[in-house]
Amino acid sequence: MKLLNIIGLVVLLSGALAVAGFGLYKFFEETEIPLIIKGGLSAIVLGIVIILFSLIRERLKEKNL
């Protein structure tokens, strides 16, 4: 991967994480949302993150072989 591609990917991911983190902070700060909804959404987000990390790890292993 070229250096500029890596830099662009890092900037994109850091911006996306900042926006997602702020959104999650505001979501959990809200007291009118029921706890079951907060827990369900947390489970969905955590599941997506785990799947993405496992896919990225598999791709990296395939490239190194």
N, C-alpha and C positions, 0 to 999 in steps of 0.2 A: 504494500500500500504506500502510496506517495505521501510525503510529509504534509502537503497542503490538504490532502484528503483526511488525514488523521487530525490535523488542527481543526478543520471544519466540523468533523464529527464530534470532537471534544466540545467545541463551542455550542453546537446544536444540542447535544445531550445535557450540558450544564444549564443552558437556558430552559430546556424542557423540564429538567428536574427542579429548577427554581420556581417555575410557574406551577408545576404539580404540587410541590411542597407547600407553597403559599395557599393553593386551593384546598389542600388537605387540612392545613392549619385552620383556615376559616371554617371549613366544614365541621371539624371537631370542636371548634370554639362555640358554634351555634348550639344553644340549649333547647330549642324547640324541636329538633330532629330526634325521633325516638332512638333509643339505644340499639334496638334490633336492626334498624336501618344502617346505623353507623358500623355495627359489627359485620353486617352482610357486605357492605361496600368495602370494608377493610379486607375481608376474605377474598373478594373478587380481585381487588388490586394486588394483593399479595400473591394470589394464584397466577395472575398475568406476569408479574415480575419473575416468579420462579420459572415459569415456562420460557420466558425470554432468555433468562440467564442460562438455562439448560440448552436451549437451541444455539445460543452463541458459543457455548463451550463445545458442543458437538461439531459445529462448523470449524472452530479453531483446531480441534483434534484432527478433523479430516484434512485440513490444509497442511498440517505438519507432517502427515504421513507420506 
